[in-house]
Amino acid sequence: MGVAGSGKTVVGRRLAQWLECDFLEGDRRHSPANIAKMQAQIPLDEGDRRQWLLDMQDDIQRAIALRRETVITCSALKRAYRTQLAAPGGVQLVWLDVPPAELERRLSNRLNHYMKLEMLNSQLAAFEPVSAEEAVIRIDGSLPPDAIVADWLRQATQQFPALNLPWWQRLHPESPKRDP
């Protein structure tokens, strides 16, 4: 999760490849009307985000029901969104925290995407900082993608020492397998 330009898609794909799991890009869930608004540099409001958030929640619930490890990217700008997305359980949120100057640099170089530099300020204004009560892994998103994946792995294994996921079992074959 993170604002535009934080590297969600690049890192999400890399992480999914490393975990040998599915990858879903949250931007694909935006309606044509929402995409048109963003292309016109009009920030989305709560009403615009409502269906998108429900669709993201459906993706998460489907992955859980099918017992499919899945990396899903989305902005999750507000605490309420993060709470809603993590509600089913079995969800680990990862925040790619990137300094504004780096976000600006990345968005200035971005081609063929509707989220341009002009929309960054609205996303930064809407973003509610992650609190200590939230079970969110914070990663320096200005690191190279492979370093981000390595940092995620380090933090995930420290915070969750006995996960019952295929990637965990590959790394820790000595761990007892538990029924989900």
Protein Blocks (a to p, Z undefined) as FASTA:
>chain_A
ZZehilmmmmmmmmmmmnopadddfklmpcfklmmmmmnopacdfklmmmmmmmmmmmmm
mmmmnopacddddfklafklmmmmmmngoiacddddddfklmmmmmmmpghiabdfklmm
mmmmmpccddfklccddddfkbcfklmmmmmmmmmmmmmmcbcbfklmmmmmmbccddZZ
